[in-house]
């Protein structure tokens, strides 16, 4: 894993995950980072302290997002997998006669509804601020910037 629970609580100031749940989501987050960087991190872990901190923050951002995604999936399953079910979200429209209230789906809920491709795009947007321009010790960027 690119960040341990101590980093998650002390540097990232995370509060969604517990010491028991962090290994699951931290490991999955690290796997996602390996996938989007095409194993460039595994092969060339940076030694610079600031680079390692940014990598740890990317891991924590992905871990929090993965936890939230699992929570949305669980809520949708409990609601009978009804698309667009959102209790307590942003109200999109209200009708009076038949008492109808509809909620606007969050970006994460839209990503979950879109399937794995949507989830991957959402996760990438969460980690991109930390991985952008992050390079190994020889100056090679972890994210591919080609056309």
C-alpha positions in Angstrom: 0.0 0.0 0.0 1.2 3.5 -0.8 -0.2 4.9 2.5 -0.7 3.2 5.9 -3.5 4.0 8.4 -1.2 6.3 10.3 -0.7 8.4 7.2 -4.4 8.3 6.5 -5.4 9.8 9.9 -2.3 11.9 10.5 -1.4 13.5 7.1 -4.5 13.0 5.1 -6.7 13.7 8.2 -9.1 11.0 7.0 -12.1 10.1 9.1 -14.2 7.8 7.0 -12.2 4.6 7.4 -11.3 2.8 10.6 -8.1 0.9 11.4 -10.2 -2.3 10.5 -11.6 -1.0 7.2 -8.5 0.9 5.9 -6.5 -2.2 4.8 -9.3 -3.2 2.4 -9.7 0.2 0.8 -6.1 1.2 1.0 -5.1 -2.0 -0.8 -7.8 -1.5 -3.5 -6.7 2.2 -3.9 -3.1 1.1 -4.4 -4.1 -1.4 -7.0 -6.1 1.3 -8.8 -3.0 3.6 -8.8 -0.9 0.8 -10.2 -3.5 0.2 -12.9 -3.8 3.8 -14.1 0.0 4.3 -14.0 0.6 1.0 -15.8 2.8 -0.2 -13.0 5.2 2.8 -13.2 5.0 3.4 -9.5 5.8 -0.2 -8.5 8.7 -0.3 -10.8 10.1 3.1 -9.8 8.9 4.2 -6.4 10.0 7.8 -5.7 12.5 8.5 -2.9 11.7 12.2 -2.6 9.7 12.9 0.6 7.2 15.4 -1.1 6.6 12.9 -4.0 5.9 10.1 -1.5 3.5 12.3 0.3 1.6 13.2 -2.9 1.5 9.5 -3.7 0.1 8.7 -0.2 -2.5 11.4 -0.7 -3.6 9.9 -4.0 -3.9 6.5 -2.3 -6.1 8.1 0.5 -8.3 10.0 -1.9 -8.9 6.8 -3.8 -9.5 4.8 -0.6 -12.1 7.4 0.6 -13.8 7.3 -2.9 -13.9 3.5 -3.0 -15.5 3.5 0.5 -18.1 6.0 -0.7 -18.8 4.0 -3.9 -19.4 0.8 -1.8 -21.8 2.8 0.4 -23.8 4.0 -2.6 -23.9 0.5 -4.0 -25.2 -0.9 -0.7 -27.8 1.9 -0.5 -29.0 1.1 -4.0 -29.2 -2.6 -3.2 -31.2 -1.8 -0.1 -33.6 0.4 -2.1 -34.2 -2.5 -4.5 -31.4 -1.2 -6.9 -33.7 1.6 -8.0 -31.7 3.9 -10.2 -31.5 7.5 -8.9 -32.6 6.7 -5.3 -31.0 9.3 -3.1 -32.3 10.2 0.3 -31.1 13.5 1.7 -29.4 14.7 -1.6 -29.9 17.9 -3.5 -33.6 18.3 -4.3 -34.0 18.6 -8.1 -37.8 19.0 -8.3 -40.9 19.0 -6.1 -44.5 18.4 -7.1 -47.3 19.2 -4.8 -50.5 17.4 -6.0 -49.1 13.8 -5.9 -46.4 14.7 -3.4 -43.4 13.8 -5.5 -39.8 14.8 -4.6 -36.8 13.9 -6.9 -33.2 14.3 -5.9 -30.3 15.3 -8.1 -27.7 12.5 -8.2 -24.2 13.3 -7.1 -21.2 12.8 -9.5 -20.3 9.6 -7.6 -23.9 8.3 -7.9 -23.8 9.0 -11.6 -20.5 7.2 -11.9 -21.8 4.1 -10.0 -24.9 4.1 -12.3 -22.6 4.2 -15.3 -20.9 1.0 -14.3 -17.2 0.2 -14.0 -16.1 2.7 -16.7 -17.9 5.5 -14.8 -16.4 4.4 -11.5 -12.9 4.4 -13.1 -13.3 7.9 -14.5 -14.6 9.1 -11.1 -11.7 7.6 -9.2 -9.2 9.0 -11.7 -10.7 12.5 -11.1 -10.1 12.0 -7.4 -6.4 11.1 -7.7 -5.4 13.3 -10.7 -4.6 16.4 -8.5 -2.0 14.3 -6.6 -0.6 12.3 -9.5 -0.4 15.2 -12.1 3.2 16.0 -12.8 4.4 13.4 -10.3 7.6 11.8 -11.5 10.0 9.1 -10.5 13.6 9.9 -9.5 14.7 9.9 -13.1 12.0 12.5 -14.1 9.5 10.1 -15.9 5.9 11.0 -15.1 3.7 8.3 -13.6 0.7 9.3 -15.7 0.9 9.1 -19.4 0.7 12.5 -21.0 0.8 11.4 -24.7 -1.8 11.9 -27.3 
